[in-house]
Amino acid sequence: MEDESIAVTATTVRVPVFYGHSESVNIEFERELTPDMARKLLKKAPGVKVVDDPAKNKYPLALDAAGKDDTFVGRIRVDDTVKYGLNMWIVADNIRKGAALNAVQIAESLIKKYM
């Protein structure tokens, strides 16, 4: 995020899957960002899929992210432990998004920007 003043707390959760990272992330903002505002922003982010309807048992699962390039975000809710905080659950295929795909995306960005 290139802003060291943003406080982020992340918790990794180990689940029995072949591929995947799952993280519970708490973020503290400088001003209010509601869960609905966060969902709208994240839906516009490239490579991000919002899966967030707990009433219908729809939230990101590592199993669903396996073999896909996108990062899945859900369970977006207010974090009452800080003034302007949100909690969210984030999952991705760690082999694709956490390793190989990231290297390709970084190289593409460098080529576009510097060549």
Secondary structure, 3 states (H helix, E strand, C coil): CCCCCCEEEEEECCCCCCCCEEEEEEEECCCCCCHHHHHHHHHHCCCEEECCEHHHCECCCHHHHCCCCCEEEEEEEEECCCCCEEEEEEEECCCHHHHHHHHHHHHHHHHHHHC
